[in-house]
Amino acid sequence: MSEAVAVPTPVENVGRGTLFALLAIPAGVAVWLILWKFGFIASIVGFGVVWAAVQLYARGSGGSISRVGALLILAIVVVTLLLSFLSGMVYDAASEIGELSGLSTWEAFTHDSFWSVFWDAFPDALPSYRKDFLIAAAFGALGAFSMLRAVFQQAAQPAHTAGTHDTAE
């Protein structure tokens, strides 16, 4: 005689998965900034942020990614790319202020009046970054698209139901 034994499916912990995936933000911004410093806008950053966010989310959530998890990963990627672009603008401003004042980029960035000068100049500087922003958005989307598509396709699959296994008595 055999009996059915229910095997529980793992429950996704969305909050914990999201907290883990948020670690992709500072990593993505740092990589972007390094590349920006050398004059590159690379789609690899978008891909890397998605990959890191997916891996971290899965580890934190217990292994599964639902549609909600996929949407949270998408939001993390968008926020990372926006913060990355802004960090590039901040780096450019600190470099320029440093050159004009004879300070290093770091000294200009940490100067007491840096942020007030930056935010005062921001509206006037923004149009000059339009082309770079569009290129960055296109390359970021290009780098992230294939992996995000796979995550959404995986999330759209019906959840595994608790299976049963026959065991011999």
Secondary structure, DSSP 8 states (H G I E B T S, - for coil): -EEEEEE------HHHHHHHHTTHHHHHHHHHHHHHHTT---HHHHHHHHHHHHHHHHHHHTS---HHHHHHHHHHHHHHHHHHHHHHHHHHHHHHHHHHHT--HHHHHTSTTHHHHHHHHHHHHGGGGHHHHHHHHHHHHHHHHHHHHHHHHHHHS-----EEEEEE-
